[in-house]
Amino acid sequence: MSEFRPVPDVLAYLAGSWRVERSVRDLGSAEEGRFDGVTVFSPLDEGGLLHRESGTFVWLGVPRPAERTLRFLPGPTPGTADVRFADGRPFHDLGLTTGRHVADHPCSADLYRGEFTVRDPDHWRTVWRVAGPAKNLLLTTDYARVG
């Protein structure tokens, strides 16, 4: 059995609600934070999915509400996605036909490198390594399907 589960259509796989648990580590200072919440992927009228994440982020012991919105649009090849920020700026591509995908996103002088892996029909993970002059972070997010 493969370590990763192939997903022929990433948008079909992601549709629905997911429980989210994210750890955030500052590799420079060794400080750690945590996000707990829910991500809902709902259909967009023009095709693709609207990704809405909301929950609580705890950093240095201080909890605060946190949310973000992304747009997962149909990608250039069948079964893939073109991930965009809420304002339409490009974020990264995403294809999980092998069950694993690596994507880069340059942000000013920092580089975000994300690895996406699918464990089974109801569990997937992202690991973002952020490196550069402004940030040195490791963000690990586990998703579990709700319902």
Backbone as JSON Lines, residues from 0, in Angstrom:
{"i":0,"aa":"M","n":[0.84,-1.2,0.0],"ca":[0.0,0.0,0.0],"c":[0.87,1.25,0.0]}
{"i":1,"aa":"S","n":[0.49,2.23,-0.78],"ca":[1.25,3.47,-0.9],"c":[1.13,4.32,0.37]}
{"i":2,"aa":"E","n":[2.17,5.09,0.62],"ca":[2.17,6.01,1.77],"c":[1.15,7.13,1.56]}
{"i":3,"aa":"F","n":[0.92,7.5,0.31],"ca":[-0.02,8.57,-0.02],"c":[-1.17,7.99,-0.85]}
{"i":4,"aa":"R","n":[-2.33,8.61,-0.7],"ca":[-3.5,8.15,-1.45],"c":[-3.73,9.07,-2.64]}
{"i":5,"aa":"P","n":[-3.67,8.54,-3.86],"ca":[-3.92,9.36,-5.05],"c":[-5.35,9.93,-5.06]}
{"i":6,"aa":"V","n":[-5.44,11.18,-5.5],"ca":[-6.71,11.88,-5.61],"c":[-6.86,12.35,-7.05]}
{"i":7,"aa":"P","n":[-7.76,11.74,-7.83],"ca":[-7.87,12.11,-9.25],"c":[-8.45,13.51,-9.47]}
{"i":8,"aa":"D","n":[-9.27,14.01,-8.53],"ca":[-9.88,15.33,-8.69],"c":[-9.81,16.06,-7.34]}
{"i":9,"aa":"V","n":[-8.87,16.98,-7.23],"ca":[-8.63,17.64,-5.94],"c":[-9.84,18.45,-5.47]}
{"i":10,"aa":"L","n":[-10.56,19.08,-6.38],"ca":[-11.72,19.88,-5.96],"c":[-12.84,18.99,-5.42]}
{"i":11,"aa":"A","n":[-13.07,17.86,-6.06],"ca":[-14.1,16.94,-5.57],"c":[-13.7,16.39,-4.2]}
{"i":12,"aa":"Y","n":[-12.41,16.1,-4.02],"ca":[-11.94,15.57,-2.74],"c":[-12.11,16.58,-1.6]}
{"i":13,"aa":"L","n":[-11.78,17.84,-1.86],"ca":[-11.78,18.85,-0.8],"c":[-13.17,19.34,-0.42]}
{"i":14,"aa":"A","n":[-14.15,19.23,-1.31],"ca":[-15.48,19.77,-1.05],"c":[-16.03,19.27,0.28]}
{"i":15,"aa":"G","n":[-16.58,20.21,1.08],"ca":[-17.17,19.85,2.37],"c":[-16.47,20.55,3.52]}
{"i":16,"aa":"S","n":[-16.66,20.0,4.71],"ca":[-16.11,20.6,5.94],"c":[-15.02,19.73,6.54]}
{"i":17,"aa":"W","n":[-14.0,20.41,7.07],"ca":[-12.84,19.73,7.64],"c":[-12.49,20.33,8.99]}
{"i":18,"aa":"R","n":[-12.19,19.5,9.97],"ca":[-11.64,19.93,11.25],"c":[-10.16,20.22,11.02]}
{"i":19,"aa":"V","n":[-9.68,21.34,11.57],"ca":[-8.31,21.77,11.32],"c":[-7.54,21.88,12.64]}
{"i":20,"aa":"E","n":[-6.35,21.3,12.66],"ca":[-5.42,21.46,13.78],"c":[-4.06,21.83,13.19]}
{"i":21,"aa":"R","n":[-3.56,23.02,13.55],"ca":[-2.3,23.51,12.99],"c":[-1.33,23.86,14.11]}
{"i":22,"aa":"S","n":[-0.12,23.38,13.96],"ca":[0.95,23.82,14.87],"c":[1.83,24.8,14.11]}
{"i":23,"aa":"V","n":[2.27,25.83,14.81],"ca":[3.13,26.85,14.22],"c":[4.37,26.97,15.09]}
{"i":24,"aa":"R","n":[5.54,26.74,14.48],"ca":[6.79,26.86,15.23],"c":[7.67,27.9,14.57]}
{"i":25,"aa":"D","n":[8.15,28.83,15.39],"ca":[9.16,29.78,14.93],"c":[10.5,29.1,15.16]}
{"i":26,"aa":"L","n":[11.17,28.7,14.07],"ca":[12.41,27.94,14.19],"c":[13.57,28.79,14.69]}
{"i":27,"aa":"G","n":[13.43,30.11,14.62],"ca":[14.47,30.99,15.13],"c":[14.39,31.18,16.64]}
{"i":28,"aa":"S","n":[13.18,31.41,17.15],"ca":[13.0,31.7,18.57],"c":[12.53,30.48,19.37]}
{"i":29,"aa":"A","n":[12.11,29.41,18.69],"ca":[11.57,28.2,19.31],"c":[10.18,28.44,19.93]}
{"i":30,"aa":"E","n":[9.57,29.59,19.65],"ca":[8.21,29.84,20.15],"c":[7.23,29.01,19.33]}
{"i":31,"aa":"E","n":[6.13,28.61,19.99],"ca":[5.14,27.76,19.33],"c":[3.75,28.3,19.51]}
{"i":32,"aa":"G","n":[2.92,28.06,18.5],"ca":[1.52,28.45,18.56],"c":[0.67,27.33,18.01]}
{"i":33,"aa":"R","n":[-0.64,27.54,18.12],"ca":[-1.58,26.5,17.67],"c":[-2.86,27.16,17.16]}
{"i":34,"aa":"F","n":[-3.38,26.59,16.07],"ca":[-4.67,27.0,15.54],"c":[-5.59,25.79,15.56]}
{"i":35,"aa":"D","n":[-6.81,25.97,16.05],"ca":[-7.84,24.94,16.01],"c":[-9.09,25.56,15.41]}
{"i":36,"aa":"G","n":[-9.68,24.88,14.45],"ca":[-10.89,25.43,13.83],"c":[-11.46,24.52,12.79]}
{"i":37,"aa":"V","n":[-12.16,25.13,11.84],"ca":[-12.85,24.41,10.77],"c":[-12.57,25.11,9.45]}
{"i":38,"aa":"T","n":[-12.41,24.31,8.41],"ca":[-12.33,24.83,7.04],"c":[-13.5,24.26,6.25]}
{"i":39,"aa":"V","n":[-14.23,25.15,5.58],"ca":[-15.35,24.73,4.74],"c":[-15.0,25.08,3.29]}
{"i":40,"aa":"F","n":[-15.08,24.08,2.43],"ca":[-14.9,24.26,0.99],"c":[-16.29,24.2,0.37]}
{"i":41,"aa":"S","n":[-16.8,25.35,-0.08],"ca":[-18.14,25.4,-0.66],"c":[-18.05,25.82,-2.13]}
{"i":42,"aa":"P","n":[-19.02,25.39,-2.95],"ca":[-18.97,25.67,-4.39],"c":[-19.03,27.16,-4.7]}
{"i":43,"aa":"L","n":[-18.24,27.57,-5.69],"ca":[-18.3,28.92,-6.24],"c":[-19.2,28.89,-7.47]}
{"i":44,"aa":"D","n":[-19.94,29.96,-7.71],"ca":[-20.83,30.02,-8.88],"c":[-20.07,29.83,-10.19]}
{"i":45,"aa":"E","n":[-18.86,30.38,-10.27],"ca":[-18.09,30.3,-11.51],"c":[-17.24,29.03,-11.61]}
{"i":46,"aa":"G","n":[-17.43,28.09,-10.67],"ca":[-16.65,26.85,-10.65],"c":[-15.55,26.95,-9.62]}
{"i":47,"aa":"G","n":[-15.16,25.81,-9.1],"ca":[-14.16,25.79,-8.05],"c":[-14.8,25.86,-6.68]}
{"i":48,"aa":"L","n":[-13.96,26.13,-5.68],"ca":[-14.41,26.12,-4.29],"c":[-13.95,27.36,-3.55]}
{"i":49,"aa":"L","n":[-14.8,27.84,-2.66],"ca":[-14.43,28.9,-1.73],"c":[-14.0,28.23,-0.44]}
{"i":50,"aa":"H","n":[-12.78,28.53,0.0],"ca":[-12.19,27.95,1.21],"c":[-12.31,29.0,2.3]}
{"i":51,"aa":"R","n":[-13.09,28.67,3.35],"ca":[-13.23,29.58,4.49],"c":[-12.76,28.84,5.74]}
{"i":52,"aa":"E","n":[-11.74,29.41,6.36],"ca":[-11.18,28.81,7.57],"c":[-11.43,29.75,8.73]}
{"i":53,"aa":"S","n":[-11.9,29.22,9.85],"ca":[-12.12,30.04,11.04],"c":[-11.86,29.21,12.29]}
{"i":54,"aa":"G","n":[-11.36,29.89,13.32],"ca":[-11.06,29.2,14.56],"c":[-10.35,30.11,15.52]}
{"i":55,"aa":"T","n":[-9.54,29.5,16.39],"ca":[-8.8,30.23,17.41],"c":[-7.32,29.95,17.25]}
{"i":56,"aa":"F","n":[-6.53,31.02,17.21],"ca":[-5.07,30.92,17.14],"c":[-4.51,31.35,18.48]}
{"i":57,"aa":"V","n":[-3.67,30.49,19.07],"ca":[-3.04,30.79,20.35],"c":[-1.55,30.97,20.1]}
{"i":58,"aa":"W","n":[-1.04,32.16,20.44],"ca":[0.39,32.47,20.28],"c":[0.86,33.1,21.58]}
{"i":59,"aa":"L","n":[1.93,32.58,22.13],"ca":[2.48,33.05,23.4],"c":[1.4,33.06,24.5]}
{"i":60,"aa":"G","n":[0.54,32.05,24.46],"ca":[-0.49,31.9,25.47],"c":[-1.71,32.78,25.3]}
{"i":61,"aa":"V","n":[-1.74,33.58,24.23],"ca":[-2.85,34.51,24.03],"c":[-3.75,33.99,22.9]}
{"i":62,"aa":"P","n":[-5.0,33.61,23.22],"ca":[-5.91,33.16,22.17],"c":[-6.58,34.34,21.47]}
{"i":63,"aa":"R","n":[-6.75,34.21,20.17],"ca":[-7.47,35.24,19.41],"c":[-8.16,34.58,18.24]}
{"i":64,"aa":"P","n":[-9.3,35.13,17.82],"ca":[-9.98,34.57,16.65],"c":[-9.14,34.77,15.4]}
{"i":65,"aa":"A","n":[-9.22,33.8,14.5],"ca":[-8.45,33.88,13.25],"c":[-9.3,33.3,12.12]}
{"i":66,"aa":"E","n":[-9.15,33.89,10.95],"ca":[-9.85,33.37,9.77],"c":[-9.09,33.74,8.52]}
{"i":67,"aa":"R","n":[-9.36,32.99,7.46],"ca":[-8.81,33.32,6.14],"c":[-9.71,32.73,5.08]}
{"i":68,"aa":"T","n":[-9.66,33.34,3.91],"ca":[-10.46,32.9,2.77],"c":[-9.54,32.75,1.57]}
{"i":69,"aa":"L","n":[-9.68,31.63,0.87],"ca":[-8.95,31.36,-0.36],"c":[-9.95,30.91,-1.41]}
{"i":70,"aa":"R","n":[-9.51,30.95,-2.66],"ca":[-10.33,30.48,-3.78],"c":[-9.56,29.35,-4.46]}
{"i":71,"aa":"F","n":[-10.18,28.18,-4.55],"ca":[-9.59,27.04,-5.23],"c":[-10.31,26.91,-6.57]}
{"i":72,"aa":"L","n":[-9.67,27.37,-7.63],"ca":[-10.27,27.38,-8.96],"c":[-9.79,26.17,-9.76]}
{"i":73,"aa":"P","n":[-10.55,25.76,-10.78],"ca":[-10.08,24.66,-11.62],"c":[-8.71,24.98,-12.21]}
{"i":74,"aa":"G","n":[-7.79,24.01,-12.14],"ca":[-6.43,24.22,-12.62],"c":[-6.32,24.01,-14.12]}
{"i":75,"aa":"P","n":[-5.09,24.12,-14.65],"ca":[-4.87,24.02,-16.09],"c":[-5.05,22.61,-16.63]}
{"i":76,"aa":"T","n":[-4.93,21.59,-15.79],"ca":[-5.17,20.22,-16.23],"c":[-6.28,19.62,-15.38]}
{"i":77,"aa":"P","n":[-7.04,18.67,-15.93],"ca":[-8.16,18.09,-15.19],"c":[-7.72,17.54,-13.83]}
{"i":78,"aa":"G","n":[-8.54,17.81,-12.81],"ca":[-8.28,17.3,-11.48],"c":[-7.37,18.15,-10.62]}
{"i":79,"aa":"T","n":[-6.84,19.26,-11.18],"ca":[-5.93,20.13,-10.42],"c":[-6.64,21.42,-10.02]}
{"i":80,"aa":"A","n":[-5.98,22.2,-9.16],"ca":[-6.55,23.47,-8.72],"c":[-5.51,24.58,-8.82]}
{"i":81,"aa":"D","n":[-6.02,25.78,-9.04],"ca":[-5.24,27.02,-9.03],"c":[-5.71,27.76,-7.77]}
{"i":82,"aa":"V","n":[-4.86,27.79,-6.75],"ca":[-5.26,28.38,-5.46],"c":[-4.91,29.86,-5.46]}
{"i":83,"aa":"R","n":[-5.9,30.68,-5.09],"ca":[-5.75,32.13,-5.09],"c":[-6.15,32.69,-3.73]}
{"i":84,"aa":"F","n":[-5.54,33.83,-3.39],"ca":[-5.97,34.56,-2.21],"c":[-7.36,35.12,-2.47]}
{"i":85,"aa":"A","n":[-8.03,35.58,-1.42],"ca":[-9.4,36.11,-1.55],"c":[-9.48,37.25,-2.56]}
{"i":86,"aa":"D","n":[-8.4,38.05,-2.67],"ca":[-8.41,39.19,-3.6],"c":[-8.03,38.81,-5.03]}
{"i":87,"aa":"G","n":[-7.82,37.51,-5.27],"ca":[-7.52,37.04,-6.62],"c":[-6.05,36.85,-6.94]}
{"i":88,"aa":"R","n":[-5.14,37.32,-6.05],"ca":[-3.71,37.13,-6.31],"c":[-3.37,35.64,-6.29]}
{"i":89,"aa":"P","n":[-2.44,35.19,-7.15],"ca":[-2.06,33.78,-7.17],"c":[-1.35,33.37,-5.87]}
{"i":90,"aa":"F","n":[-1.67,32.16,-5.39],"ca":[-1.0,31.6,-4.21],"c":[-0.14,30.42,-4.65]}
{"i":91,"aa":"H","n":[-0.76,29.33,-5.1],"ca":[0.0,28.16,-5.56],"c":[-0.9,27.25,-6.38]}
{"i":92,"aa":"D","n":[-0.27,26.3,-7.06],"ca":[-1.01,25.28,-7.78],"c":[-1.2,24.08,-6.86]}
{"i":93,"aa":"L","n":[-2.11,23.18,-7.23],"ca":[-2.35,22.0,-6.4],"c":[-2.88,20.87,-7.25]}
{"i":94,"aa":"G","n":[-2.16,19.76,-7.23],"ca":[-2.59,18.53,-7.89],"c":[-2.21,17.37,-7.0]}
{"i":95,"aa":"L","n":[-3.14,16.48,-6.76],"ca":[-2.88,15.37,-5.83],"c":[-3.06,14.0,-6.49]}
{"i":96,"aa":"T","n":[-2.8,13.92,-7.81],"ca":[-3.0,12.66,-8.51],"c":[-2.07,11.56,-8.0]}
{"i":97,"aa":"T","n":[-0.96,11.93,-7.36],"ca":[-0.07,10.93,-6.73],"c":[-0.3,10.87,-5.22]}
{"i":98,"aa":"G","n":[-1.17,11.73,-4.71],"ca":[-1.39,11.8,-3.26],"c":[-0.44,12.74,-2.56]}
{"i":99,"aa":"R","n":[0.47,13.36,-3.33],"ca":[1.45,14.29,-2.76],"c":[1.73,15.4,-3.77]}
{"i":100,"aa":"H","n":[1.92,16.62,-3.25],"ca":[2.21,17.76,-4.12],"c":[3.09,18.75,-3.35]}
{"i":101,"aa":"V","n":[4.05,19.34,-4.04],"ca":[4.9,20.38,-3.44],"c":[4.7,21.66,-4.25]}
{"i":102,"aa":"A","n":[4.48,22.77,-3.56],"ca":[4.25,24.06,-4.22],"c":[5.07,25.14,-3.53]}
{"i":103,"aa":"D","n":[5.52,26.11,-4.3],"ca":[6.27,27.25,-3.77],"c":[5.46,28.52,-3.94]}
{"i":104,"aa":"H","n":[5.63,29.42,-2.96],"ca":[5.01,30.74,-3.05],"c":[6.01,31.77,-2.52]}
{"i":105,"aa":"P","n":[6.59,32.6,-3.42],"ca":[7.47,33.67,-2.95],"c":[6.63,34.8,-2.36]}
{"i":106,"aa":"C","n":[7.05,35.3,-1.2],"ca":[6.34,36.4,-0.53],"c":[7.41,37.39,-0.08]}
{"i":107,"aa":"S","n":[7.52,38.52,-0.79],"ca":[8.62,39.46,-0.58],"c":[9.92,38.68,-0.69]}
{"i":108,"aa":"A","n":[10.79,38.74,0.32],"ca":[12.07,38.03,0.25],"c":[11.99,36.63,0.84]}
{"i":109,"aa":"D","n":[10.83,36.26,1.38],"ca":[10.67,34.93,1.99],"c":[10.09,33.95,0.97]}
{"i":110,"aa":"L","n":[10.38,32.66,1.18],"ca":[9.83,31.62,0.32],"c":[9.0,30.67,1.17]}
{"i":111,"aa":"Y","n":[7.75,30.48,0.76],"ca":[6.87,29.5,1.38],"c":[6.93,28.24,0.51]}
{"i":112,"aa":"R","n":[7.29,27.1,1.09],"ca":[7.27,25.83,0.36],"c":[6.3,24.91,1.08]}
{"i":113,"aa":"G","n":[5.25,24.51,0.36],"ca":[4.21,23.68,0.95],"c":[4.24,22.27,0.4]}
{"i":114,"aa":"E","n":[4.08,21.3,1.3],"ca":[3.93,19.9,0.89],"c":[2.54,19.45,1.32]}
{"i":115,"aa":"F","n":[1.78,18.93,0.38],"ca":[0.42,18.47,0.6],"c":[0.41,16.96,0.45]}
{"i":116,"aa":"T","n":[-0.14,16.26,1.43],"ca":[-0.21,14.8,1.36],"c":[-1.59,14.32,1.78]}
{"i":117,"aa":"V","n":[-2.05,13.29,1.1],"ca":[-3.36,12.68,1.39],"c":[-3.12,11.31,2.0]}
{"i":118,"aa":"R","n":[-3.69,11.09,3.21],"ca":[-3.54,9.8,3.89],"c":[-4.65,8.83,3.52]}
{"i":119,"aa":"D","n":[-5.89,9.34,3.44],"ca":[-7.03,8.49,3.14],"c":[-8.19,9.4,2.74]}
{"i":120,"aa":"P","n":[-9.38,8.85,2.48],"ca":[-10.48,9.7,2.01],"c":[-10.87,10.83,2.97]}
{"i":121,"aa":"D","n":[-10.5,10.7,4.24],"ca":[-10.95,11.68,5.23],"c":[-9.84,12.41,5.97]}
{"i":122,"aa":"H","n":[-8.58,12.26,5.54],"ca":[-7.46,12.9,6.24],"c":[-6.39,13.34,5.24]}
{"i":123,"aa":"W","n":[-5.98,14.6,5.38],"ca":[-4.87,15.12,4.58],"c":[-4.07,16.1,5.42]}
{"i":124,"aa":"R","n":[-2.89,16.46,4.95],"ca":[-1.98,17.31,5.72],"c":[-1.25,18.28,4.81]}
{"i":125,"aa":"T","n":[-0.99,19.47,5.35],"ca":[-0.09,20.4,4.69],"c":[1.05,20.73,5.65]}
{"i":126,"aa":"V","n":[2.24,20.85,5.1],"ca":[3.4,21.31,5.87],"c":[4.02,22.45,5.08]}
{"i":127,"aa":"W","n":[3.97,23.65,5.66],"ca":[4.59,24.82,5.03],"c":[5.86,25.17,5.78]}
{"i":128,"aa":"R","n":[6.95,25.29,5.03],"ca":[8.22,25.77,5.58],"c":[8.41,27.17,5.02]}
{"i":129,"aa":"V","n":[8.55,28.14,5.9],"ca":[8.7,29.54,5.48],"c":[10.11,29.97,5.87]}
{"i":130,"aa":"A","n":[10.91,30.34,4.86],"ca":[12.3,30.7,5.12],"c":[12.65,31.99,4.41]}
{"i":131,"aa":"G","n":[13.41,32.83,5.1],"ca":[13.86,34.08,4.51],"c":[14.28,35.05,5.59]}
{"i":132,"aa":"P","n":[14.54,36.28,5.2],"ca":[15.02,37.25,6.18],"c":[13.96,37.67,7.21]}
{"i":133,"aa":"A","n":[12.67,37.58,6.85],"ca":[11.63,38.03,7.77],"c":[11.05,36.89,8.61]}
{"i":134,"aa":"K","n":[11.07,35.66,8.08],"ca":[10.4,34.55,8.76],"c":[11.22,33.28,8.69]}
{"i":135,"aa":"N","n":[11.07,32.45,9.73],"ca":[11.68,31.14,9.77],"c":[10.69,30.24,10.51]}
{"i":136,"aa":"L","n":[9.68,29.76,9.78],"ca":[8.55,29.08,10.4],"c":[8.32,27.69,9.83]}
{"i":137,"aa":"L","n":[7.68,26.84,10.65],"ca":[7.2,25.56,10.2],"c":[5.74,25.46,10.64]}
{"i":138,"aa":"L","n":[4.84,25.32,9.66],"ca":[3.39,25.23,9.92],"c":[2.9,23.86,9.45]}
{"i":139,"aa":"T","n":[2.41,23.07,10.37],"ca":[1.91,21.73,10.05],"c":[0.42,21.7,10.35]}
{"i":140,"aa":"T","n":[-0.39,21.38,9.33],"ca":[-1.84,21.38,9.47],"c":[-2.4,20.02,9.12]}
{"i":141,"aa":"D","n":[-3.19,19.47,10.04],"ca":[-3.89,18.22,9.8],"c":[-5.37,18.51,9.62]}
{"i":142,"aa":"Y","n":[-5.94,17.9,8.59],"ca":[-7.36,18.06,8.25],"c":[-8.07,16.71,8.41]}
{"i":143,"aa":"A","n":[-9.22,16.72,9.06],"ca":[-10.05,15.52,9.19],"c":[-11.47,15.88,8.76]}
{"i":144,"aa":"R","n":[-12.02,15.11,7.84],"ca":[-13.34,15.4,7.3],"c":[-14.38,15.36,8.41]}
{"i":145,"aa":"V","n":[-15.3,16.31,8.37],"ca":[-16.41,16.38,9.33],"c":[-17.63,15.74,8.69]}
{"i":146,"aa":"G","n":[-18.29,14.86,9.46],"ca":[-19.55,14.28,8.97],"c":[-19.44,12.96,8.33]}
